[in-house]
Amino acid sequence: MNSKRFRVHSSKCNALFLVIGLIAFVSSSAIAQVAVRGEKIYTMEGGVINNGVILTNNGRIEAVGPASSVRIPSNYKVVAAKVVTPGLIDAHTVIGLAGYLNQPHDQMQVEESSPMQPDLRAIDAYNAREELVKWVRGFGVTTIHTGHAPAALISGQTMIAKTVGDNVDEATVVPAAMISVTIGQRSMNSGGKPPGTSAKQAAMLREMLIKASNYGKKEDAPRDLKLEMMKKVIDREIPLLVTAHRSVDIMTALRIAEEFNIEIVLDGASDAHMLLSEIKASGFPVILHPTMYRAGGETENLSMETAKKLREAGIPFALQSGYETYVPKTRVVLFEAGQLVAYGLSFEQALATVTIDAARIIGMDERIGSIKVGKEADIAMYDGDPFEYVTHCTGTMIGGVMVSESVN
């Protein structure tokens, strides 16, 4: 498996957003030199360090190792925790577009006027000051892959953001990461409005991809924002994030990806345990439904042991907080990952689903997801086993800045 296949392709626009965000973040929060001491440090780089030290400088990790070999300079601020992990990554959420009040003014994740809207930008709806962003940061979540919800055939774009900043420019890392597609019951319409069946969903997707393949060939053709975005998919610049739960819908997604030679990331995938060989053969990764997701309807076959089966099959996967229309707040990936330990994964394997494995799938593993010299200093600190409900996140660091030091 070549994890580079799923790397989000950075563009000049992405780089510009990153520079703007870093400048604004640095100016508003002076980056200090910090030493993090941990009784146990899970680096996610192949080892656990007991009685360890992490030195951060200028927003990055400059040293990590046992306290006996890493000297803490006298001018460094020192913070300590029982357990230290990389900052957690939510591989798919709607936080920032969906708000905690669950009222019309803070529910910007679903546009119902059309089933096909790849031109909708997540950055135009993201609220960096949304209380849910701050709330999940308090559990150690430092990066989110968020955007339009899986509630339309093509609901819009996703983005990657850090859980800091007073505005979208400060928070944004990748302004256009994937395009959200939903194959299944959630994106079907009634009363004769398309799409009303699975076959119609597939036909509409194919039609859009065919049009995108031909877009730009005529010099005098008018500009079409929808086709511009789908052309990026055809050109393999960005992948489709395809939410599909039933086995028949997962197979449709794999079939369309092969037909058009495009990159996809399977999302939700309640029936993934029924199609292990097919998903493995496709080479595509999975952002699995939350462990404690409710079973019913098209998710009736979900299993809490699917993560174990995916790992045993060698299929790259990560966890997510997801989206549910009737939940006013959000799931927390820390708790969802913790449940996996009870259903077949080791502690470190479960932690990987919300750190390094999540970073790989969203194309950010060269920057975040593990504690390694040169990577961004995104770190979570806990006063005990992070997967125990009574444990508190005592500190969250993003880009070398302690953004939270309070106890939940």
Residue pairs with C-beta under 8 A, 6 or more apart in sequence:
1 283
1 314
1 316
3 316
3 360
3 365
5 263
5 283
6 239
6 263
6 265
6 284
6 285
6 316
6 360
6 361
6 363
7 363
8 14
8 160
8 174
8 177
8 178
8 238
8 239
8 362
8 363
8 364
9 236
9 237
9 238
9 363
10 174
11 237
13 175
13 176
14 173
14 174
14 175
14 176
17 169
17 172
17 173
17 174
17 175
18 172
18 173
20 169
20 170
21 162
21 165
21 169
21 170
21 171
21 172
21 173
22 59
22 399
24 165
24 167
24 169
24 170
25 162
25 164
25 165
25 170
25 399
25 401
26 59
28 166
28 170
29 164
29 401
29 403
30 401
31 58
31 59
31 399
31 400
31 401
32 77
32 400
32 401
32 402
33 55
33 56
33 57
33 73
33 75
33 76
33 77
34 55
34 56
34 76
34 77
34 78
34 79
34 377
34 397
34 400
34 402
35 53
35 54
35 55
35 56
35 72
35 73
35 76
35 77
35 78
35 79
36 53
36 54
36 56
36 79
36 80
36 81
36 84
36 379
36 381
36 395
36 397
37 52
37 53
37 67
37 72
37 78
37 79
37 80
37 81
38 49
38 51
38 52
38 53
38 54
38 80
38 81
38 82
38 83
38 84
38 381
39 50
39 51
39 81
39 82
39 83
40 48
40 49
40 50
40 52
40 82
40 83
40 84
41 48
41 49
41 50
41 52
41 54
41 64
41 83
41 84
41 85
41 371
42 48
42 83
42 84
42 85
42 86
42 348
42 351
42 371
43 49
43 64
43 86
43 370
43 371
43 372
44 85
44 86
44 348
44 351
44 352
44 355
44 356
44 369
44 370
44 371
45 370
45 371
45 372
48 348
49 64
49 65
49 66
50 66
51 66
51 67
51 68
52 64
52 65
52 66
52 67
52 70
52 84
53 63
53 64
53 65
53 66
53 67
53 70
53 72
54 61
54 63
54 64
54 84
54 371
54 377
54 379
55 61
55 62
55 63
55 64
55 70
55 72
55 73
55 76
56 62
56 377
56 379
56 397
56 400
57 400
58 400
59 376
59 377
59 399
59 400
59 401
60 374
60 375
60 376
60 377
60 400
61 371
61 372
61 373
61 374
61 375
61 376
61 377
62 373
63 70
63 373
64 70
64 371
64 372
64 373
72 78
77 402
79 381
79 395
79 402
79 405
81 381
81 382
81 383
81 394
81 395
82 382
82 383
82 384
83 381
83 382
83 383
83 384
83 385
83 386
83 391
84 371
84 379
84 380
84 381
84 382
85 140
85 351
85 355
85 371
85 379
85 380
85 382
85 386
86 355
86 356
86 368
86 369
86 370
86 371
86 378
86 379
86 380
87 140
87 141
87 142
87 143
87 355
87 368
87 378
87 379
87 380
87 396
87 397
87 398
88 139
88 140
88 141
88 142
88 143
88 333
88 334
88 354
88 355
88 380
89 141
89 142
89 143
89 144
89 145
89 318
89 333
89 354
89 355
89 358
89 359
89 362
89 364
89 368
89 369
90 136
90 141
90 143
90 144
90 145
90 146
90 320
90 321
90 333
90 354
90 358
91 145
91 287
91 318
91 319
91 320
91 333
91 354
91 358
91 361
91 362
92 145
92 146
92 158
92 241
92 267
92 287
92 320
92 321
92 322
93 144
93 145
93 146
93 320
93 321
93 322
93 323
93 330
94 109
94 146
94 147
94 148
94 149
94 323
94 330
95 130
95 132
95 133
95 136
95 144
95 146
95 321
95 330
96 125
96 126
96 127
96 128
96 130
96 132
96 133
96 144
96 146
96 161
96 171
97 108
97 109
97 122
97 125
97 126
97 127
97 146
97 147
97 148
97 149
98 106
98 107
98 108
98 109
98 132
98 149
98 323
98 330
99 105
99 106
99 107
99 127
99 130
99 131
99 132
100 106
100 130
100 131
100 132
100 135
100 328
100 329
100 330
101 328
102 328
102 329
106 127
106 130
108 125
108 127
109 125
109 147
109 148
109 149
109 151
109 323
110 148
110 149
110 151
110 152
110 155
111 117
111 120
111 148
111 152
111 155
111 156
112 152
114 152
115 152
115 153
115 154
115 187
115 189
115 194
115 195
115 204
116 152
116 153
116 154
116 204
116 208
116 226
117 148
117 152
117 154
117 155
117 156
117 226
118 154
118 156
118 157
118 179
118 208
118 226
118 229
118 230
119 156
119 225
119 226
119 228
119 229
120 148
120 155
120 156
120 157
121 156
121 157
121 159
121 175
121 176
122 146
122 147
122 148
122 156
122 157
122 158
122 159
122 175
122 176
123 159
123 168
123 172
123 175
123 176
125 148
126 146
126 159
126 161
126 168
126 171
126 172
127 133
127 168
128 161
128 164
128 165
128 166
128 167
128 168
128 170
128 171
129 166
129 167
132 329
132 330
133 144
133 163
133 171
134 163
135 329
135 330
136 144
136 163
136 321
136 330
136 332
136 333
137 163
137 164
137 396
137 398
137 403
137 404
138 393
138 396
138 404
138 406
138 408
139 332
139 334
139 380
139 393
139 408
140 334
140 380
140 381
140 382
140 386
140 393
140 396
141 163
141 332
141 333
141 334
141 380
141 396
142 162
142 163
142 368
142 378
142 379
142 380
142 396
142 397
142 398
143 160
143 161
143 162
143 163
143 173
143 359
143 364
143 368
143 378
144 160
144 161
144 163
145 158
145 159
145 160
145 177
145 178
145 358
145 362
146 158
146 159
146 160
146 161
147 156
147 157
147 158
147 159
147 177
147 178
147 180
148 155
148 156
148 157
148 158
148 180
149 155
149 180
149 323
150 180
150 182
150 186
150 187
150 243
150 267
150 268
150 323
151 182
151 186
151 187
151 323
151 325
152 182
152 187
153 181
153 182
153 183
153 187
153 195
153 201
153 204
153 205
154 179
154 180
154 181
154 205
154 208
155 180
155 181
155 182
155 187
156 179
156 180
157 176
157 177
157 178
157 179
157 180
157 229
158 176
158 177
158 178
158 179
158 180
158 241
159 172
159 173
159 174
159 175
159 176
159 177
160 172
160 173
160 174
160 177
160 362
160 364
161 168
161 171
161 172
161 173
162 171
162 173
162 378
162 398
162 399
163 171
163 398
163 403
164 170
164 171
164 398
164 399
164 401
164 403
165 171
173 364
174 363
174 364
176 229
176 232
176 238
177 238
177 362
177 363
178 238
178 239
178 240
178 241
178 265
179 229
179 230
179 233
179 238
179 239
179 240
179 241
180 240
180 241
180 243
181 205
181 240
181 241
181 242
181 243
181 253
182 242
182 243
182 244
183 198
183 201
183 202
183 205
183 242
183 243
183 244
183 249
183 252
183 253
184 198
184 201
184 243
184 244
184 245
184 246
184 249
184 298
185 297
185 298
186 243
186 298
187 195
187 201
188 195
188 196
188 197
188 201
189 195
189 196
190 196
194 200
194 204
195 201
195 203
195 204
198 248
198 249
198 252
201 252
202 252
202 256
205 256
206 256
206 259
208 226
208 227
208 230
209 230
209 233
209 234
209 256
209 260
209 262
211 227
211 230
212 227
212 230
212 231
212 233
212 234
213 231
213 234
213 260
215 221
215 224
215 227
215 228
215 230
215 231
216 231
232 238
233 239
233 240
233 262
233 263
234 260
234 262
236 261
236 262
236 263
238 263
239 262
239 263
239 264
239 265
240 257
240 262
240 263
240 264
240 265
241 264
241 265
241 267
241 287
242 253
242 257
242 264
242 265
242 266
242 267
243 267
243 268
244 250
244 252
244 253
244 266
244 267
244 268
244 269
245 268
245 269
245 270
245 271
245 289
245 298
245 299
245 302
246 270
246 271
246 298
246 301
247 271
247 274
247 275
247 301
249 298
250 266
250 269
250 271
250 272
250 275
250 278
250 279
251 275
251 278
253 264
253 266
254 264
254 278
254 279
254 282
254 284
256 262
257 263
257 264
257 282
257 284
258 282
263 284
264 284
265 284
265 285
265 286
265 287
265 361
266 272
266 279
266 284
266 285
266 286
266 287
267 286
267 287
267 320
268 287
268 288
268 289
268 299
268 322
269 279
269 286
269 287
269 288
269 289
269 306
270 289
270 293
270 295
270 298
270 299
270 300
270 301
270 302
270 306
271 301
271 302
272 279
272 286
272 288
272 306
272 309
272 310
272 315
273 301
273 303
273 305
273 306
273 309
273 310
274 301
276 309
276 310
276 313
276 315
277 313
279 286
279 313
279 315
280 313
280 314
280 315
285 315
285 316
285 317
285 318
285 360
285 361
286 310
286 315
286 316
286 317
286 318
287 317
287 318
287 319
287 320
287 361
288 306
288 307
288 310
288 317
288 318
288 319
288 320
288 353
289 299
289 302
289 320
289 322
290 319
290 320
290 321
290 322
290 331
290 333
290 336
291 304
291 307
291 319
291 336
291 337
291 339
291 340
291 343
292 304
292 331
292 335
292 336
292 339
293 299
293 302
293 322
294 324
295 301
295 302
303 309
304 339
304 340
304 342
304 343
305 343
305 344
307 317
307 319
307 340
307 343
307 344
307 345
307 350
307 353
308 340
308 343
308 344
308 345
310 317
311 317
311 345
311 349
316 357
316 360
316 361
317 353
317 357
317 361
318 353
318 354
318 357
318 358
318 360
318 361
318 362
319 333
319 336
319 337
319 340
319 353
319 354
319 358
320 333
320 336
321 330
321 331
321 332
321 333
321 336
322 331
333 354
334 354
334 386
334 387
334 393
335 387
335 389
336 354
337 350
337 351
337 353
337 354
337 387
338 350
338 386
338 387
338 388
338 389
340 349
340 350
340 353
341 347
341 350
341 387
345 353
347 387
350 387
351 386
355 369
355 370
356 365
356 369
356 370
357 369
358 369
359 365
359 367
359 368
359 369
359 370
360 369
366 375
367 375
367 376
368 375
368 376
368 378
369 375
371 379
376 399
376 400
377 397
377 398
377 399
377 400
378 397
378 398
378 399
379 395
379 396
379 397
380 386
380 393
380 395
380 396
380 397
381 393
381 394
381 395
381 396
381 397
382 391
382 392
382 393
382 394
383 391
383 392
383 394
383 407
384 390
384 391
384 392
385 391
386 393
392 407
392 408
393 404
393 407
393 408
394 405
394 407
395 402
395 404
395 405
396 402
396 403
396 404
397 403
